Amino acid sequence: MLECLFIKQEGYYNSALFSSDKNVIVGRVYKGKRSYEALMLDEERATAFVFGTKGDEGLYSVKECNGKYWAVGHSGNNSLLVMYDRERRKVKQYIGPKGILWQVDCQLAVGGQKGKRWHLMLLSLDGKKVKIYSHEENIYAYSLVKTEGGYVVVGRVGKEGNYDGFLLWLNQKQKPTEALKTNWKENDYLRYVGSRLAVGRLEVDGDSEGLLVDLESLRAKIYRRQGFDYFRYADKDKVFGEGDDGDGLRKALFVKNESYRLLGDGFSAIRFYDRGSGVAYGYMYLGGFSHGLRLVMPPVDGGQKYRVEPLNLAWTQLNLKPKGKGYRLTLQTSKVKKVLYTWENCHTPP
């Protein structure tokens, strides 16, 4: 089953969904022709919120923590933290340094701070304090997972067009203890990390292949076929993202073991999978407009097959230095607007 999101408010279009937790979904939606605003759906209360300033605003991750929801993204050129109190139906927004936050859990959020180059950004939710770590080249984080010893963080480091994926270990005080980069000869990066695996993409002779790294052994595999593949999210034995359909059009990608399926009609992608509900979220373009997408994953058995190959990565140490004394987030006031929405068959819009 594949359904598209329709915002029933004049002037809002081109929605995309990036994350969900316990019936709250976040993303972004365009308003008019100039900019997009942050979008938050509370499915339990059948309520949607949009908010933004004069610049573009979007949310890319959400996590429920003791009855409140924390979401992260950006507001204009600055990083953004949002707190949604479901019981009080209130939304608070906090602005950080220039940059973007990509993922959050109940103690920590990660992303990148934009200066003359990109720096690693770690936001402690306790005190809403940001710490910045620098490298001689661009570095920023996409994802994190909590472990017994602290956290594992993944992202990319390097020059534009020739990035390396990296793994960073933090202790329980959220301080770096070790960092490694792939040192691959072409462009690659790690987009998401779970309890056992990190996934992303890696180029071989310019062709982007799906990348999977085992966190314990650091052994890597690439999932190969002709055309662009990008692994964006993983859950146990399932991987999600986007892949070329053979005609240059990227479609939502679902992988299990060595089999895969491409889903959707127009340009589309899966950005998040909710294990509890078995529903994946993302976006799909139809008739020149994008719509937030939700779909119950179909069986992948009998789908097409990848060539799965082991890959020897020459992991090397990555040196990071603290930059400055850190920042504290400040409260931002912008209008939060409730809008109506509906889920409909993508091919029979309301």
Residue frames relative to the residue before (quaternion, step in Angstrom):
aa qw qx qy qz dx dy dz
M 1.0000 0.0000 0.0000 0.0000 0.00 0.00 0.00
L 0.0492 -0.7959 0.6029 -0.0244 3.55 -0.81 1.07
E 0.0040 0.8095 -0.5848 0.0527 3.57 -0.74 1.10
C 0.2832 -0.7542 0.5733 0.1492 3.54 -1.20 0.66
L 0.4374 -0.6862 0.5277 0.2438 3.54 -1.19 0.68
F 0.0555 -0.7768 0.6271 0.0154 3.55 -0.96 0.94
I 0.2638 -0.7493 0.5912 0.1392 3.56 -0.75 1.12
K 0.2391 -0.8038 0.5341 0.1073 3.58 -0.55 1.20
Q 0.5152 0.5797 -0.4456 0.4472 3.52 0.72 1.16
E 0.4893 -0.6897 0.4452 0.2945 3.56 -0.69 1.05
G 0.7886 0.3241 -0.2503 0.4588 3.56 -0.99 0.88
Y 0.6742 0.4498 -0.3023 0.5017 3.60 1.25 -0.17
Y 0.1745 0.7665 -0.5952 0.1665 3.56 -0.86 1.01
N 0.7732 0.3565 -0.2503 0.4609 3.58 -1.33 0.01
S 0.1716 0.7961 -0.5557 0.1672 3.57 0.49 1.20
A 0.0360 -0.7626 0.6447 0.0374 3.56 -1.32 0.41
L 0.2084 -0.7840 0.5776 0.0903 3.57 -1.04 0.84
F 0.1697 -0.8437 0.5088 0.0234 3.55 -0.87 1.02
S 0.8198 0.0105 0.0348 0.5715 3.63 1.09 -0.47
S 0.0132 -0.7867 0.6161 0.0372 3.58 -1.25 0.40
D 0.0600 0.7644 -0.6420 -0.0020 3.54 -1.30 0.37
K 0.8588 -0.0955 0.0325 0.5023 3.54 -0.81 1.09
N 0.7678 -0.4337 0.1781 0.4366 3.52 0.67 1.28
V 0.6164 0.4455 -0.3904 0.5188 3.59 1.18 0.47
I 0.1015 -0.8022 0.5883 -0.0125 3.55 -0.78 1.14
V 0.1166 -0.8083 0.5744 0.0566 3.60 -0.98 0.80
G 0.1559 0.7694 -0.6084 0.1162 3.51 -1.28 0.51
R 0.4492 -0.6476 0.5183 0.3318 3.53 -1.00 -0.90
V 0.0838 -0.7786 0.6204 0.0435 3.55 -1.29 0.42
Y 0.4468 -0.6906 0.5003 0.2705 3.56 -0.99 0.83
K 0.1523 -0.7465 0.6423 0.0839 3.49 -1.23 0.73
G 0.8162 0.0237 -0.0592 0.5743 3.55 -0.59 1.12
K 0.6638 -0.5034 0.3677 0.4133 3.58 -1.05 -0.71
R 0.6392 0.6042 -0.3013 0.3681 3.56 1.24 -0.11
S 0.8333 -0.0327 0.0974 0.5431 3.58 0.77 -0.93
Y 0.3572 -0.7007 0.5593 0.2621 3.54 -1.32 0.12
E 0.2950 -0.7509 0.5727 0.1456 3.54 -1.25 0.58
A 0.5949 -0.5500 0.4441 0.3825 3.53 -1.29 0.41
L 0.1482 -0.7868 0.5976 0.0428 3.54 -1.09 0.84
M 0.0239 0.7802 -0.6238 0.0411 3.56 -0.94 0.94
L 0.1249 -0.7866 0.6028 0.0471 3.57 -0.79 1.07
D 0.1345 -0.7428 0.6500 0.0874 3.55 -0.98 0.89
E 0.2557 -0.8195 0.4964 0.1288 3.56 -0.04 1.32
E 0.6139 0.5635 -0.3548 0.4240 3.59 1.05 -0.69
R 0.7645 0.3173 -0.1700 0.5348 3.57 1.04 -0.79
A 0.3702 -0.7534 0.4679 0.2765 3.60 1.33 0.08
T 0.4951 0.6348 -0.4184 0.4204 3.54 1.04 0.92
A 0.1075 -0.7731 0.6210 0.0714 3.55 -1.11 0.72
F 0.1689 -0.7670 0.6128 0.0878 3.55 -1.13 0.78
V 0.0461 -0.7481 0.6591 0.0619 3.55 -1.17 0.65
F 0.1119 0.7871 -0.6004 0.0859 3.54 -1.04 0.72
G 0.1924 0.7737 -0.5866 0.1421 3.52 -1.19 0.59
T 0.4274 -0.6532 0.5579 0.2816 3.50 -1.36 0.25
K 0.7707 -0.3180 0.2362 0.4991 3.59 -1.12 -0.53
G 0.7053 0.4281 -0.2616 0.5008 3.59 1.16 -0.51
D 0.6873 -0.4512 0.3586 0.4420 3.53 -1.30 0.09
E 0.0286 -0.7942 0.6069 -0.0100 3.57 -1.11 0.72
G 0.1099 0.8018 -0.5789 0.0995 3.59 -0.89 0.92
L 0.2714 -0.7419 0.5942 0.1510 3.54 -1.29 0.50
Y 0.1662 -0.8432 0.5106 0.0275 3.57 -0.80 1.06
S 0.7898 0.1176 -0.0771 0.5971 3.59 1.25 -0.14
V 0.0202 -0.7880 0.6153 0.0051 3.57 -1.13 0.68
K 0.0175 -0.7915 0.6106 -0.0210 3.56 -1.13 0.75
E 0.3310 -0.7236 0.5718 0.1998 3.57 -0.97 0.93
C 0.0208 0.7928 -0.6041 0.0774 3.55 -0.86 1.06
N 0.8394 -0.1712 0.0738 0.5105 3.57 -0.44 1.26
G 0.7781 -0.3797 0.1812 0.4663 3.54 0.84 1.00
K 0.6975 0.3761 -0.2672 0.5483 3.58 1.27 -0.13
Y 0.3196 -0.7468 0.5580 0.1694 3.55 -1.19 0.60
W 0.1447 -0.7696 0.6187 0.0634 3.53 -0.93 1.00
A 0.0179 -0.7919 0.6099 -0.0235 3.55 -0.92 0.95
V 0.1523 -0.7981 0.5791 0.0670 3.57 -1.12 0.64
G 0.1890 0.7585 -0.6102 0.1289 3.51 -1.31 0.49
H 0.5292 -0.5965 0.4546 0.3969 3.55 -0.76 -1.05
S 0.1708 -0.7368 0.6447 0.1108 3.52 -1.33 0.48
G 0.7839 -0.0737 -0.0003 0.6165 3.56 -0.20 1.25
N 0.7937 -0.2464 0.2112 0.5145 3.58 -0.77 -1.03
N 0.6654 0.5360 -0.2848 0.4346 3.57 1.26 -0.16
S 0.5555 -0.5857 0.4770 0.3476 3.55 -1.25 0.53
L 0.1778 -0.8073 0.5617 0.0343 3.55 -1.13 0.73
L 0.0736 -0.7462 0.6608 0.0317 3.53 -1.11 0.89
V 0.0817 -0.8017 0.5920 0.0122 3.58 -0.85 1.00
M 0.1337 -0.7598 0.6311 0.0817 3.57 -1.06 0.83
Y 0.0932 -0.7813 0.6168 0.0233 3.55 -0.84 1.07
D 0.1676 -0.7632 0.6212 0.0603 3.54 -0.74 1.17
R 0.3157 -0.7953 0.4864 0.1766 3.57 -0.19 1.29
E 0.6629 0.5229 -0.3225 0.4279 3.60 0.89 -0.87
R 0.7519 0.3582 -0.2001 0.5160 3.56 0.94 -0.87
R 0.3063 -0.7786 0.4828 0.2585 3.55 1.34 -0.23
K 0.4640 0.6563 -0.4535 0.3850 3.54 0.92 0.97
V 0.1850 -0.7625 0.6137 0.0876 3.53 -1.18 0.74
K 0.0654 -0.7754 0.6275 0.0269 3.57 -0.90 0.98
Q 0.1696 -0.7931 0.5814 0.0651 3.55 -1.04 0.84
Y 0.1019 -0.7879 0.6068 0.0241 3.54 -0.97 0.95
I 0.2625 -0.7820 0.5547 0.1088 3.54 -0.92 1.03
G 0.1655 -0.7809 0.5975 0.0755 3.54 -1.03 0.91
P 0.7612 -0.3480 0.2582 0.4824 3.59 -1.23 -0.31
K 0.6959 -0.4341 0.3462 0.4554 3.56 -1.28 0.15
G 0.5497 0.5935 -0.4462 0.3828 3.54 -0.91 0.92
I 0.4107 -0.6867 0.5474 0.2450 3.52 -1.26 -0.52
L 0.2304 -0.7296 0.6262 0.1498 3.54 -1.21 0.66
W 0.2616 -0.8258 0.4909 0.0933 3.55 -0.78 1.10
Q 0.8184 0.0038 0.0085 0.5746 3.61 1.01 -0.66
V 0.1298 -0.7891 0.5996 0.0316 3.53 -1.17 0.73
D 0.0466 -0.7154 0.6876 0.1154 3.52 -1.35 0.45
C 0.7695 -0.4099 0.2254 0.4349 3.61 -1.17 -0.22
Q 0.7548 0.3386 -0.2184 0.5176 3.61 1.22 -0.19
L 0.8249 0.1726 -0.0014 0.5382 3.56 1.04 -0.80
A 0.0734 -0.7467 0.6572 0.0724 3.54 -1.26 0.60
V 0.1823 -0.7971 0.5710 0.0731 3.58 -1.11 0.70
G 0.1936 0.7716 -0.5915 0.1316 3.53 -1.24 0.57
G 0.5190 -0.6252 0.4739 0.3393 3.54 -1.09 -0.74
Q 0.2741 -0.7342 0.6011 0.1564 3.53 -1.15 0.75
K 0.2897 -0.7927 0.5207 0.1283 3.57 -0.80 1.08
G 0.0692 0.7464 -0.6581 0.0712 3.50 -0.78 1.15
K 0.7778 -0.1413 0.1599 0.5912 3.58 -0.77 -1.01
R 0.7456 0.0276 -0.0652 0.6627 3.52 1.33 -0.41
W 0.6202 -0.5475 0.4035 0.3908 3.58 -1.30 0.08
H 0.1311 -0.7697 0.6226 0.0529 3.55 -1.12 0.86
L 0.5579 -0.5971 0.4604 0.3468 3.56 -1.20 0.53
M 0.1088 -0.8014 0.5874 0.0310 3.57 -0.88 0.97
L 0.0544 -0.7696 0.6362 -0.0026 3.56 -0.93 1.03
L 0.1086 -0.8001 0.5891 0.0313 3.57 -0.74 1.07
S 0.2239 -0.7510 0.6096 0.1194 3.56 -0.73 1.10
L 0.3849 -0.7420 0.4968 0.2335 3.59 -0.64 1.08
D 0.6075 0.5112 -0.3464 0.4996 3.55 1.22 -0.44
G 0.8167 0.1037 -0.1181 0.5553 3.57 -0.23 1.25
K 0.2909 -0.7929 0.4897 0.2164 3.58 1.33 -0.17
K 0.3810 0.7243 -0.4745 0.3243 3.53 0.90 1.03
V 0.2659 -0.7731 0.5651 0.1111 3.53 -0.96 0.99
K 0.1055 -0.7533 0.6454 0.0698 3.53 -1.11 0.83
I 0.2115 -0.7835 0.5788 0.0793 3.55 -0.99 0.94
Y 0.0719 -0.7691 0.6343 0.0304 3.55 -1.07 0.88
S 0.2158 -0.8098 0.5400 0.0776 3.54 -0.89 0.98
H 0.1425 -0.7258 0.6668 0.0909 3.49 -1.40 0.40
E 0.6415 -0.5447 0.3633 0.3998 3.58 -1.18 0.35
E 0.7430 0.2620 -0.1822 0.5883 3.58 1.27 -0.28
N 0.7194 -0.4016 0.3118 0.4732 3.59 -1.27 -0.02
I 0.1115 0.7694 -0.6268 0.0512 3.55 -1.13 0.71
Y 0.2229 0.7503 -0.6155 0.0919 3.54 -1.05 0.78
A 0.4525 -0.7110 0.4970 0.2068 3.50 -1.27 0.66
Y 0.2806 -0.7595 0.5683 0.1464 3.53 -1.16 0.75
S 0.8421 0.0523 0.0693 0.5323 3.59 0.88 -0.90
L 0.1002 -0.7790 0.6168 0.0513 3.55 -1.29 0.45
V 0.0627 -0.7597 0.6428 0.0755 3.53 -1.32 0.38
K 0.4196 -0.7041 0.5165 0.2479 3.56 -0.98 0.87
T 0.1001 -0.7819 0.6147 0.0267 3.57 -1.04 0.89
E 0.6956 -0.4410 0.3374 0.4558 3.58 -1.28 0.03
G 0.7427 0.4188 -0.2265 0.4708 3.59 1.02 -0.76
G 0.7680 -0.2447 0.1850 0.5622 3.57 1.22 -0.30
Y 0.6598 -0.4536 0.3702 0.4711 3.56 -0.43 -1.27
V 0.1882 -0.6816 0.6782 0.2000 3.48 -1.44 0.27
V 0.1119 -0.7898 0.6030 0.0099 3.56 -0.90 1.04
V 0.0826 -0.7944 0.5998 0.0494 3.60 -1.01 0.76
G 0.1617 0.7754 -0.6008 0.1077 3.52 -1.30 0.42
R 0.4972 -0.6330 0.4810 0.3475 3.53 -1.04 -0.79
V 0.0965 -0.7797 0.6186 0.0072 3.53 -1.22 0.70
G 0.5615 0.6121 -0.4359 0.3465 3.58 -1.00 0.75
K 0.6679 -0.4605 0.3902 0.4354 3.52 -1.33 -0.38
E 0.6314 -0.5401 0.3939 0.3931 3.54 -1.17 0.58
G 0.8029 0.2411 -0.2077 0.5041 3.56 -0.80 1.07
N 0.7777 0.1836 -0.1309 0.5868 3.58 1.26 -0.15
Y 0.1400 0.8201 -0.5344 0.1492 3.54 0.71 1.15
D 0.2455 -0.6988 0.6433 0.1936 3.51 -1.43 0.31
G 0.4489 -0.6366 0.5451 0.3098 3.54 -1.12 0.62
F 0.1002 -0.8035 0.5822 0.0731 3.59 -1.12 0.55
L 0.2303 -0.7103 0.6477 0.1513 3.50 -1.40 0.45
L 0.0416 -0.7945 0.6056 -0.0173 3.56 -0.88 0.99
W 0.1930 -0.7702 0.5998 0.0994 3.56 -0.90 0.98
L 0.1236 -0.7715 0.6220 0.0507 3.56 -0.96 0.97
N 0.4149 -0.6790 0.5312 0.2909 3.58 -1.11 0.62
Q 0.7420 -0.4242 0.2783 0.4383 3.58 -1.28 -0.02
K 0.6514 0.4742 -0.3114 0.5037 3.58 1.28 -0.26
Q 0.4967 -0.6960 0.3827 0.3498 3.56 1.36 0.30
K 0.4847 0.6363 -0.4494 0.3979 3.56 1.12 0.72
P 0.5317 -0.6476 0.4377 0.3260 3.62 -0.96 0.82
T 0.1379 -0.7872 0.5967 0.0716 3.55 -1.04 0.87
E 0.7890 -0.0715 0.0596 0.6073 3.59 1.11 -0.62
A 0.0100 -0.7862 0.6178 0.0015 3.55 -1.15 0.66
L 0.0685 -0.7854 0.6152 0.0042 3.55 -1.05 0.89
K 0.1425 -0.7640 0.6183 0.1172 3.56 -1.19 0.58
T 0.6391 -0.5969 0.3465 0.3395 3.55 -1.18 0.67
N 0.1828 -0.8116 0.5272 0.1729 3.59 1.08 -0.74
W 0.2866 0.7601 -0.5245 0.2549 3.59 1.06 0.75
K 0.5709 -0.6534 0.3937 0.3034 3.57 -1.06 0.80
E 0.7520 0.2851 -0.1868 0.5642 3.59 1.21 -0.43
N 0.7339 -0.4317 0.3030 0.4281 3.53 -1.35 -0.08
D 0.1982 0.7607 -0.6044 0.1296 3.59 -0.93 0.90
Y 0.0901 0.7873 -0.6099 -0.0049 3.55 -1.28 0.30
L 0.4191 -0.6786 0.5530 0.2410 3.51 -1.36 0.40
R 0.2352 -0.8346 0.4931 0.0711 3.54 -0.62 1.20
Y 0.8076 0.0505 0.0042 0.5875 3.60 1.11 -0.63
V 0.1071 -0.7785 0.6153 0.0619 3.56 -1.13 0.71
G 0.1354 -0.7684 0.6222 0.0643 3.54 -1.04 0.91
S 0.7790 -0.3581 0.2258 0.4626 3.58 -1.23 -0.26
R 0.8030 0.2433 -0.1262 0.5292 3.60 1.10 -0.61
L 0.8105 0.2424 -0.0675 0.5289 3.56 1.08 -0.75
A 0.1674 -0.7108 0.6649 0.1571 3.49 -1.37 0.41
V 0.1067 -0.8027 0.5854 0.0405 3.58 -1.02 0.77
G 0.1292 0.7777 -0.6079 0.0942 3.52 -1.27 0.46
R 0.4980 -0.6225 0.4771 0.3700 3.54 -0.93 -0.91
L 0.0885 -0.7840 0.6144 0.0113 3.56 -1.21 0.58
E 0.3202 -0.7736 0.5208 0.1664 3.56 -0.85 1.00
V 0.0697 -0.7532 0.6538 0.0202 3.54 -1.08 0.92
D 0.8118 -0.1170 0.0089 0.5720 3.56 -0.42 1.26
G 0.7402 -0.4476 0.2086 0.4564 3.54 1.01 0.92
D 0.6207 0.5222 -0.3434 0.4733 3.60 1.26 -0.14
S 0.3475 -0.7640 0.5086 0.1919 3.59 -0.68 1.10
E 0.0969 -0.8000 0.5921 0.0074 3.57 -0.72 1.15
G 0.5542 -0.5862 0.4676 0.3613 3.57 -1.22 0.47
L 0.1642 -0.7990 0.5766 0.0465 3.58 -0.91 0.98
L 0.0175 -0.7803 0.6248 -0.0231 3.54 -1.01 0.93
V 0.0724 -0.8010 0.5942 -0.0061 3.58 -0.84 1.04
D 0.3312 -0.7152 0.5832 0.1965 3.58 -0.92 0.97
L 0.4284 -0.7495 0.4434 0.2411 3.60 -0.60 1.13
E 0.6733 0.5079 -0.3119 0.4375 3.60 1.01 -0.69
S 0.7910 0.3136 -0.1570 0.5013 3.58 0.79 -0.99
L 0.3118 -0.7579 0.4847 0.3057 3.58 1.27 -0.54
R 0.3970 0.6923 -0.4982 0.3390 3.57 1.20 0.45
A 0.2113 -0.7970 0.5609 0.0739 3.54 -1.02 0.88
K 0.1228 -0.7447 0.6494 0.0928 3.51 -1.33 0.50
I 0.1682 -0.7477 0.6256 0.1459 3.54 -1.20 0.55
Y 0.2936 -0.7402 0.5891 0.1376 3.52 -1.08 0.90
R 0.0812 -0.8721 0.4813 -0.0349 3.54 -0.17 1.35
R 0.2358 0.6918 -0.6696 0.1321 3.47 -1.28 0.75
Q 0.6294 -0.5289 0.3879 0.4167 3.58 -1.21 0.17
G 0.7385 0.3858 -0.2927 0.4692 3.58 -0.89 0.92
F 0.6720 -0.5339 0.3729 0.3526 3.51 -1.37 0.35
D 0.0369 0.7658 -0.6415 0.0251 3.57 -1.01 0.90
Y 0.0197 -0.7846 0.6184 -0.0410 3.55 -1.04 0.85
F 0.1923 -0.7692 0.6028 0.0891 3.57 -0.57 1.20
R 0.1197 -0.8445 0.5218 0.0147 3.58 -0.51 1.22
Y 0.8068 0.0635 0.0058 0.5873 3.58 1.12 -0.55
A 0.0655 -0.7931 0.6048 0.0303 3.58 -1.13 0.65
D 0.0046 -0.7654 0.6436 -0.0033 3.53 -1.20 0.66
K 0.8069 -0.1698 0.0486 0.5636 3.56 -0.30 1.32
D 0.8240 -0.1922 0.1459 0.5127 3.61 -0.55 -1.11
K 0.6107 0.5329 -0.3564 0.4648 3.60 1.23 0.29
V 0.0861 -0.7736 0.6270 0.0314 3.55 -1.10 0.80
F 0.1159 -0.8027 0.5848 0.0159 3.56 -1.03 0.86
G 0.2593 0.7660 -0.5665 0.1586 3.54 -1.21 0.45
E 0.5342 -0.5817 0.4716 0.3923 3.53 -0.87 -1.04
G 0.0199 -0.8112 0.5839 -0.0255 3.55 -1.12 0.70
D 0.5729 -0.6033 0.4517 0.3221 3.54 -1.22 0.68
D 0.3578 -0.7608 0.5046 0.1966 3.58 -0.89 0.92
G 0.6484 -0.5146 0.3185 0.4620 3.60 1.28 0.11
D 0.7315 0.3431 -0.2124 0.5497 3.57 1.28 -0.33
G 0.6520 -0.5474 0.3061 0.4261 3.56 1.23 0.44
L 0.6003 0.5405 -0.3652 0.4628 3.60 1.27 0.14
R 0.3043 -0.7568 0.5517 0.1739 3.58 -0.75 1.04
K 0.0645 -0.8005 0.5959 -0.0035 3.53 -0.93 0.99
A 0.6685 -0.4850 0.3808 0.4157 3.53 -1.32 0.36
L 0.1880 -0.8150 0.5472 0.0310 3.54 -0.84 1.11
F 0.0381 -0.7686 0.6385 -0.0061 3.56 -0.99 0.95
V 0.0482 -0.8122 0.5800 -0.0400 3.56 -0.69 1.18
K 0.0830 0.7538 -0.6510 0.0340 3.54 -1.11 0.78
N 0.7996 0.0056 -0.0927 0.5934 3.53 -0.69 1.19
E 0.7644 -0.3202 0.2339 0.5085 3.62 -0.60 -1.04
S 0.5946 0.5766 -0.3554 0.4333 3.60 1.30 0.04
Y 0.0589 -0.8014 0.5945 0.0284 3.55 -1.18 0.57
R 0.1382 -0.7438 0.6442 0.1128 3.49 -1.37 0.39
L 0.2557 -0.7163 0.6269 0.1688 3.53 -1.21 0.67
L 0.1200 -0.8196 0.5602 -0.0058 3.56 -0.79 1.11
G 0.6866 0.4592 -0.3526 0.4397 3.54 -1.20 0.52
D 0.4681 -0.6821 0.4987 0.2588 3.52 -1.33 0.27
G 0.7814 0.2354 -0.1300 0.5631 3.56 0.65 -1.11
F 0.7595 -0.2884 0.2692 0.5172 3.56 -1.30 -0.32
S 0.1462 0.8041 -0.5521 0.1650 3.59 -0.66 1.09
A 0.0516 -0.7878 0.6132 0.0270 3.56 -1.28 0.32
I 0.2994 -0.6863 0.6246 0.2216 3.54 -1.28 0.49
R 0.1488 -0.8244 0.5441 0.0461 3.55 -0.73 1.09
F 0.8102 0.0572 -0.0092 0.5832 3.60 1.17 -0.43
Y 0.1446 -0.7674 0.6192 0.0824 3.54 -1.17 0.69
D 0.2371 -0.7635 0.5899 0.1133 3.55 -0.82 1.07
R 0.3439 -0.7826 0.4842 0.1866 3.56 -0.25 1.29
G 0.6437 0.5628 -0.3336 0.3970 3.58 0.92 -0.85
S 0.7726 0.3261 -0.1662 0.5187 3.57 0.96 -0.88
G 0.3840 -0.7273 0.4808 0.3040 3.58 1.21 -0.41
V 0.5440 0.6110 -0.3860 0.4263 3.57 1.26 0.45
A 0.2254 -0.7553 0.6026 0.1247 3.56 -1.06 0.85
Y 0.1965 -0.7822 0.5840 0.0916 3.57 -1.17 0.66
G 0.2035 0.7624 -0.5980 0.1404 3.52 -1.21 0.57
Y 0.4664 -0.6455 0.4987 0.3422 3.55 -0.88 -0.97
M 0.0653 -0.7783 0.6233 0.0383 3.54 -1.29 0.43
Y 0.3356 -0.7342 0.5568 0.1955 3.56 -1.04 0.83
L 0.0568 0.7650 -0.6385 0.0619 3.54 -1.00 0.96
G 0.8562 0.0339 -0.0399 0.5140 3.57 -0.83 0.96
G 0.7204 -0.4513 0.2479 0.4646 3.56 1.08 0.71
F 0.7065 0.3874 -0.2543 0.5350 3.59 1.28 -0.05
S 0.3411 -0.7192 0.5603 0.2290 3.55 -1.14 0.63
H 0.1298 -0.7711 0.6202 0.0622 3.53 -1.21 0.65
G 0.5322 -0.5700 0.5134 0.3582 3.52 -1.14 0.66
L 0.2053 -0.8093 0.5482 0.0483 3.54 -0.91 0.97
R 0.0451 0.7543 -0.6547 -0.0208 3.54 -1.12 0.67
L 0.0644 0.8055 -0.5849 0.0699 3.55 -0.98 0.82
V 0.3902 -0.6545 0.5984 0.2476 3.48 -1.19 0.75
M 0.4431 -0.7441 0.4287 0.2574 3.55 -0.60 1.15
P 0.3530 -0.7313 0.5429 0.2142 3.59 -0.87 0.95
P 0.6351 -0.4852 0.3949 0.4531 3.61 -1.20 0.15
V 0.3059 -0.7596 0.5437 0.1840 3.56 -1.01 0.75
D 0.4536 0.6868 -0.4517 0.3443 3.59 1.27 -0.23
G 0.7755 0.2948 -0.2387 0.5047 3.55 -0.90 0.93
G 0.5014 0.6414 -0.4290 0.3914 3.55 1.28 0.04
Q 0.6859 -0.4575 0.3551 0.4406 3.53 -1.28 -0.11
K 0.4020 -0.7403 0.5042 0.1901 3.56 -1.22 0.56
Y 0.3681 -0.6756 0.5953 0.2317 3.51 -1.24 0.65
R 0.3587 -0.6032 0.6353 0.3223 3.49 -1.42 0.08
V 0.1191 -0.8114 0.5707 0.0412 3.57 -0.35 1.21
E 0.0192 -0.8205 0.5689 -0.0534 3.55 -0.65 1.17
P 0.4558 -0.6437 0.5269 0.3167 3.60 -1.05 0.69
L 0.1390 -0.7875 0.5976 0.0586 3.55 -1.12 0.68
N 0.2606 -0.7584 0.5795 0.1453 3.56 -0.79 1.03
L 0.0925 -0.7971 0.5965 0.0166 3.55 -0.52 1.21
A 0.3435 -0.7408 0.5456 0.1888 3.57 -0.90 0.95
W 0.1446 -0.8320 0.5314 0.0675 3.57 0.46 1.24
T 0.0371 -0.7962 0.6039 -0.0054 3.56 -0.90 0.94
Q 0.6177 -0.5646 0.4030 0.3706 3.55 -1.21 0.54
L 0.1918 -0.7565 0.6189 0.0888 3.52 -1.14 0.78
N 0.2124 -0.8056 0.5452 0.0931 3.57 -0.63 1.14
L 0.0769 -0.7931 0.6042 0.0024 3.54 -0.88 1.04
K 0.1414 -0.7821 0.6020 0.0763 3.55 -1.14 0.70
P 0.4948 -0.6301 0.4921 0.3406 3.60 -0.98 0.76
K 0.1660 -0.7877 0.5887 0.0729 3.57 -1.01 0.84
G 0.8471 0.0315 -0.0564 0.5275 3.56 -0.61 1.15
K 0.6173 -0.5626 0.4193 0.3558 3.54 -1.35 -0.18
G 0.6063 -0.5727 0.3549 0.4225 3.56 1.24 0.10
Y 0.3259 -0.7305 0.5734 0.1768 3.54 -1.35 0.13
R 0.2301 -0.7141 0.6283 0.2058 3.52 -1.31 0.33
L 0.4807 -0.6777 0.4761 0.2879 3.54 -0.96 0.85
T 0.2473 -0.7604 0.5847 0.1371 3.55 -1.18 0.61
L 0.5421 -0.6282 0.4574 0.3198 3.55 -1.13 0.71
Q 0.1503 -0.7812 0.6018 0.0710 3.55 -0.93 0.95
T 0.2157 -0.7660 0.5921 0.1268 3.54 -1.01 0.80
S 0.2207 0.7341 -0.6241 0.1512 3.56 -0.73 1.06
K 0.6135 -0.5986 0.3798 0.3481 3.53 -1.12 0.69
V 0.1844 -0.7552 0.6220 0.0937 3.56 -0.93 0.99
K 0.1064 -0.8258 0.5539 0.0013 3.53 -0.62 1.17
K 0.3269 -0.7216 0.5758 0.2022 3.57 -0.99 0.85
V 0.0289 -0.7884 0.6145 0.0015 3.56 -0.99 0.85
L 0.4516 -0.6599 0.5268 0.2880 3.54 -1.24 0.45
Y 0.0236 -0.7936 0.6080 0.0033 3.55 -1.13 0.62
T 0.0962 -0.7780 0.6165 0.0733 3.52 -1.31 0.27
W 0.3321 -0.6915 0.6006 0.2255 3.53 -1.29 0.50
E 0.0292 0.8117 -0.5792 0.0692 3.55 -0.74 1.04
N 0.6283 -0.4678 0.4470 0.4320 3.52 -1.35 0.22
C 0.5042 -0.6985 0.4146 0.2932 3.58 -0.70 1.08
H 0.7366 0.4252 -0.2308 0.4726 3.59 1.09 -0.60
T 0.7318 0.2876 -0.2266 0.5748 3.60 1.27 0.01
P 0.0596 -0.8448 0.5313 0.0241 3.62 0.52 1.16
P 0.6116 -0.5855 0.3913 0.3606 3.58 -1.20 0.57
